[in-house]
Amino acid sequence: MTEREFQTNMTAAKTFSELGEDQDFWSGYIRGLRRNYHGEKFGTDEEHELWMAAINSSDESRKNRGLGYRAGFDGQNINQTRAKLNKIGR
């Protein structure tokens, strides 16, 4: 991911979060995006494992943050991510 792609995705995700749209998802996406771009320099391995495992949580808020984290960590751009959210009715 280039710096420009990182900045574009980050700016859009922050905007969606500020608009109140799926705030848990977007906060996870932002964190995952940072981990993707900065690698092991961002966060610890233990934190990364917790965020990755959050997708399996019974708590909806935590699960949504985990889903967002994975999307960001996988390097999904903002358009791919929005398309997937729209497809599942969010």
C-alpha positions in Angstrom: 0.0 0.0 0.0 1.4 3.4 -1.0 1.3 6.4 1.4 -1.2 8.0 -0.9 -3.5 5.0 -0.7 -3.1 4.8 3.0 -4.0 8.5 3.4 -7.0 8.3 1.1 -8.4 5.2 2.9 -7.7 6.7 6.3 -9.3 10.1 5.5 -12.5 8.4 4.1 -12.7 6.0 7.1 -12.4 8.8 9.6 -15.1 10.8 7.7 -17.5 7.8 7.8 -16.8 7.3 11.5 -17.5 11.0 12.2 -20.8 10.8 10.3 -21.8 8.1 12.8 -21.9 5.4 10.2 -20.8 2.0 11.7 -18.4 3.7 14.2 -17.2 0.4 15.6 -16.4 -1.0 12.2 -14.6 2.1 11.1 -12.6 2.4 14.3 -11.4 -1.2 13.7 -10.7 -0.5 10.1 -8.6 2.5 10.9 -6.5 0.5 13.4 -6.1 -2.4 11.0 -5.1 0.0 8.2 -2.4 1.4 10.4 -1.2 -2.1 11.3 -1.1 -3.0 7.6 0.8 0.2 6.6 3.2 0.5 9.5 3.6 -3.3 10.1 5.0 -4.4 13.5 5.9 -0.8 14.3 2.3 -0.2 15.1 0.9 -2.0 18.1 2.2 -5.2 19.7 1.8 -8.8 18.4 -0.5 -9.5 21.4 -2.8 -6.5 20.5 -2.9 -7.7 16.9 -4.0 -11.2 18.0 -6.7 -9.7 20.2 -8.0 -7.6 17.3 -7.9 -10.5 14.9 -9.8 -12.7 17.4 -12.5 -10.0 18.0 -14.4 -11.2 15.0 -15.5 -14.2 17.0 -16.8 -12.2 19.9 -20.4 -12.6 21.0 -20.4 -8.8 21.7 -21.7 -7.1 18.5 -19.7 -4.0 19.1 -16.4 -5.9 19.5 -17.2 -8.2 16.6 -17.8 -5.1 14.4 -14.5 -3.7 15.4 -12.8 -7.0 14.6 -14.5 -7.1 11.2 -13.2 -3.6 10.5 -9.8 -4.4 11.7 -9.5 -7.4 9.4 -10.7 -5.3 6.4 -8.1 -2.7 7.1 -5.3 -5.2 7.9 -6.1 -7.0 4.7 -5.5 -3.8 2.8 -9.0 -3.5 1.5 -9.4 0.0 0.0 -12.2 2.2 1.0 -14.3 1.4 -2.1 -14.0 -2.3 -1.7 -14.9 -2.0 2.0 -18.0 0.2 1.3 -19.2 -2.2 -1.4 -19.0 -5.1 1.1 -20.8 -3.2 3.7 -23.5 -2.2 1.3 -23.8 -5.8 0.1 -24.6 -6.9 3.7 -27.1 -4.1 4.2 -25.1 -1.7 6.4 
